Every structure is written in structure tokens, then in C-alpha cells.
Amino acid sequence: MAHLVENMAYVNATPWHGLGNQLSENQPLEIWLREAGMNWDILDAPVQYQSADALQSFADNKVLYRSDTLAPLSVVSNRYQVVQPREVLEFYRDLVDLGGFQLETAGVLKGGKKLWALARTGQEALLRGDDQVKAYLLLATACDGTLATTAQFTSVRVVCNNTLQMATGNSAGAIKVPHSTKFDPDKVKQQLGIGISTWQHFISDMRQLSERPVNPFEARRYLVEVLGDPALHFHQQPNIKVLNHVFGLYAGQGMGANLLSANDTAWGLVNAVTQFVDHERRARTPDNRLDSAWFGIGSLIKQKALEEALKLAA
């Protein structure tokens, strides 16, 4: 099966899915644009159809297509506001030049229908047992109606490359711009409040999780709430094999599970679920898993995992 990743570029370690063009650090955005496969534009044309007598136009909709290959991307309404591939990378220009950010990966999914870039913010923290967590900023968009343009703070746990949306109590970790509205990068940055407040709040929550001891009964109940049917007991779950596998990750088989921060703690539960979603959950291809973990059902599962863990620690 063909990869959904049209192209990709990265710096530092090879991404877990093994795809992409490796770049040295501090490359200009123009190089990123080329190597990430984002050096093309999204164009549009009227929707047309063949009637019995002639080619007719449908005025309410337009076809979006690539300027380089002319491949169609989607059919949208005329009110649909496109975010160009170049705009995704340009979003980071002043953050890289002046704010100390560093682009780490950027790429194209589903033949150009979905675009993203991820940059390290420079913020990081150590939890108990030298468990290092770093902060990133993800910007992603789509031109097929499946994703609003989203600027999202994300954390990466270094020992296992688990990714987790940096949601906070006031949901300030993400800004979503619907495609009915023109994307204004400066406004989005202002709304994000790029700085240390969201990171400090997030790390405070993670430290609380790392200090909340969990017994085996609580761990199994948690996994039922996140991955199963809360109306049934653990051993009655239809997906009991998955639950037992994730419990095993939590109980010592997972990457970093034996660190002081994660061993028998709520933080360990969160990371058992994120390891399963990011690295092990069944998917047709690694690209489908990446798409799900960042933008789809996998992302929702990880968010649920964090919410339920914070309930335990409250």
C-alpha cells in the first residue's frame, strides 16, 4: 500500500516511521519548503459537469488541486479559505529567527490534503527519575474539510518519543481556525500566548501525575474508562487483549515504565496509553498511525487518557 506521506523532512533523529529527507540543523525555510515536499500551491477551479448538451458549471463549489501535479485535492464551497503549504512553514519564520524555536519535522499527508510542521520551543523539564519532557508547537491544516487549521502545543517524552497534546485547564493549548475564516498567523500566535505559561501549567499537571501512586485495581479501572466499556468489568471487556497489553506496558514493559516518575503512577498510565497509540495501535500503514495519533481517533484517545489521569490526581 502506498504511503500517505507524500513527502517529509526532518532534523536530528530519524522519525519513528522512518520516512523523510534528513536536513542539518538551522536550514532556511526555503530549503524546508523543498525537502518537505511543500513547494507547490493549492489552486482552484469551478466545479463543472457534463450535461446532455454541454459542459455546465456549478457556481456554489470549487475544485482544489495542486499546482505541480494538477492532482485534485477536494471539492469545497466557494467560501472555503485555503491555507497554502508555504503559509504553514512561514508561520514559524519569526519564531525560529527571534523566538529560539527550531523546526524538527514538516510534511505532507494524503497527497497534499493534509499539511503540518512541528517545531521545538526550547522549553523542557525533568520529572522524577530524570524523565525528560520537551515542548513543541504543531501547526497543521487540511484542504479536504477534515481538519481546521490548528496550532497546538504538544509534548514529547524523550525516553519513548510519546507525544501528548498539552491541554491545560482552560484549553489554551490549541487554537483552531475554521476554513470559513481567513487564517491570520499573527492573531493565532497572540491567542496562543506563545511563552511559558501554558508549558508551566502543563508540567505542573505532569508532576502531579508522577506523584500520584496507583494500585492495580485503579489502573485497570482507568484503562476501562479510556479504552473500554465503563459498564463492564475489566475481564468482561470485548477488547480484553488490548487492555491487558496496555496494562503490561504500564506494569513495566513500556518504554520508561520503570522510571521513578512512571512506576506505579498516574503518569505511567498516561504513557502506557500514548505508547500504544503512537507506536503499537493497529493501522494499515505507519502513516495512518501518524495521522490518527496527531489528528484522528488516536489523538482523542490520548486526550481522554490525560483527562482521566488528572481526575485520579485531583
ABEGO torsion letter per residue (X at the ends): XBBABABBBBBEBBBAAGBEBBBBBGBBAAAAAAAAGABBBBBBBBBBBBBAABBBBBAABBBBBBAAAGBBABBBBAABBBBBAAAAAAAAAAAAAAAGBBBABBBBBGGGABBBBBBBAGBBBBBBGGBBBBBBBBBBBBAAGABBBBBBBBBBBAAAGBBBBBBBAAGAABBBBBAABBBBAAAAAAAAGBEAAAAAAAAAAAAAAAABBBBAAAAAAAAAAAABBAABBAAABAAAAAAAAAAAAAAGABBGAABAAABGBAAAAAAAAAAAAAAABBBABAAAAAAAAAABAAAAAAAAAAAAAAAAAX
